Amino acid sequence: MNQFTLFIKTAFLSIFLVAGLTASAQTVVFSDNFSGLTAGMFSNQDTTNMSNLFPASQPGWNTSKCSLVYYGESVLRVGSIKGPGVLQTNPMNLAGNFVISFYGFAWNGDANSINVLLNGNLLKTVTFPNGIVYSPSDLAYYTVSGKGTGSDVITFEGLSQYNRFLITNVTFTTYPATATFNPSVGSDKAPFAQNGVLFIQTQTAQPVVIYSATGTMVRSLMSNAGTNTVSLSQGLYLVKIGDKVYKVVVS
């Protein structure tokens, strides 16, 4: 067994131990995949009053603060050519460590960075890919972590006019303050899998190596800047991008 194979097997063991800790301790505080927003097409979105857009069955959003929101095929477009849009939650209990996960993308040709705020303070600036999006499955996956106070408001906001962005599948998950995080949590460039396809997002060309659960190399490639895809069988994989290693489950 060479040293790198040993490293891979050790990394898998560590990931299983960490995953076991966080899985038993994590609490999903609020999640919304906007599945009820079926009017309009992805390429020709509709808009409406926010109180109608998010009915009582989706109470997590502050409809009086959300502005310039359009929708189609369970995806929101936040912002317009008139100005930056805002998507804001009602206060929720995110005490301790929390992770926000979501899928996002910049509107083609617009500025591609947004701010994620915690109680009005900058938590992270997220930079989306910028290009043509043909379907919701093209959106990229992001996570942002922080520490809550117990009465916490999260705001997603564009930075300027022509800063429209797409967003869906937003989830807020808390962990105890003593919890150990999965290494992939907190990275807005972590790879993810959907419908048997592995999505790898890199800002520059990076060497990528994919290993199976047994430590066998499955694929080796050089990624292009942007979103790269690899078809894989169902299972657990370690994906090494540059000098970082991530766990990905393909289903």
HUZIZI-V287942 format. One record per backbone hydrogen bond with DSSP energy under -1.0 kcal/mol. NH is the residue of the N-H (numbers start at 1). CO is the residue of the C=O. E is the energy in kcal/mol with one decimal. If there is no record, write none. Layout:
nh | co | e
NH | CO | E
NH | CO | E
This chain:
nh | co | e
6 | 2 | -2.1
7 | 3 | -2.3
8 | 4 | -2.6
9 | 5 | -2.4
10 | 6 | -2.6
11 | 7 | -2.8
12 | 8 | -2.3
13 | 9 | -1.9
14 | 10 | -2.4
15 | 11 | -2.5
16 | 12 | -2.5
17 | 13 | -2.1
18 | 14 | -2.6
19 | 15 | -3.3
20 | 16 | -2.2
21 | 17 | -1.7
22 | 18 | -2.7
23 | 19 | -2.7
24 | 20 | -1.3
26 | 22 | -2.3
27 | 174 | -2.1
29 | 172 | -2.4
30 | 172 | -1.3
32 | 170 | -2.6
37 | 34 | -1.9
38 | 36 | -1.5
41 | 44 | -1.5
44 | 41 | -1.1
46 | 71 | -2.7
52 | 49 | -1.2
53 | 49 | -2.2
54 | 50 | -2.5
58 | 55 | -2.4
62 | 88 | -2.5
63 | 61 | -1.2
65 | 62 | -1.7
66 | 62 | -1.5
67 | 86 | -2.0
70 | 77 | -2.8
71 | 46 | -2.7
72 | 75 | -1.9
74 | 37 | -2.4
76 | 167 | -2.5
77 | 70 | -2.6
78 | 165 | -3.1
79 | 68 | -3.4
80 | 83 | -2.3
83 | 80 | -1.0
86 | 67 | -1.4
87 | 156 | -2.5
89 | 154 | -2.4
90 | 60 | -2.5
92 | 152 | -2.1
94 | 92 | -1.1
96 | 148 | -1.1
97 | 175 | -1.4
98 | 146 | -2.5
99 | 173 | -2.8
100 | 144 | -3.4
101 | 171 | -2.4
102 | 142 | -2.3
103 | 168 | -2.6
104 | 140 | -2.7
105 | 166 | -1.5
106 | 129 | -2.3
107 | 164 | -2.5
110 | 107 | -2.5
111 | 162 | -2.6
114 | 126 | -2.4
115 | 157 | -2.3
116 | 124 | -2.8
117 | 155 | -2.8
118 | 121 | -3.1
119 | 153 | -3.0
121 | 118 | -2.0
123 | 116 | -2.9
124 | 116 | -1.8
126 | 114 | -2.4
128 | 112 | -3.3
138 | 135 | -2.1
139 | 136 | -1.6
140 | 104 | -2.2
142 | 102 | -2.9
144 | 100 | -2.5
146 | 98 | -2.1
148 | 94 | -1.1
148 | 96 | -2.3
152 | 92 | -3.2
155 | 117 | -1.9
156 | 87 | -3.0
157 | 115 | -2.3
158 | 85 | -2.0
165 | 78 | -1.9
166 | 105 | -3.3
167 | 76 | -2.1
168 | 103 | -1.8
170 | 32 | -2.2
171 | 101 | -2.6
172 | 30 | -3.0
173 | 99 | -2.5
174 | 27 | -2.8
175 | 97 | -3.0
179 | 176 | -2.0
185 | 182 | -1.8
187 | 184 | -1.3
192 | 199 | -1.7
194 | 197 | -2.5
197 | 194 | -1.2
198 | 230 | -3.6
199 | 192 | -3.8
200 | 228 | -3.1
202 | 226 | -2.2
208 | 221 | -3.4
209 | 240 | -2.2
210 | 219 | -3.1
211 | 238 | -2.9
212 | 216 | -2.8
215 | 212 | -1.7
218 | 210 | -3.6
219 | 210 | -1.4
221 | 208 | -2.8
223 | 206 | -3.1
226 | 202 | -3.9
228 | 200 | -3.1
230 | 198 | -2.0
232 | 196 | -2.4
235 | 250 | -2.4
237 | 248 | -2.6
238 | 211 | -2.1
239 | 246 | -3.0
240 | 209 | -3.2
241 | 244 | -2.6
242 | 207 | -2.5
244 | 241 | -2.2
246 | 239 | -2.2
248 | 237 | -2.5
250 | 235 | -3.1
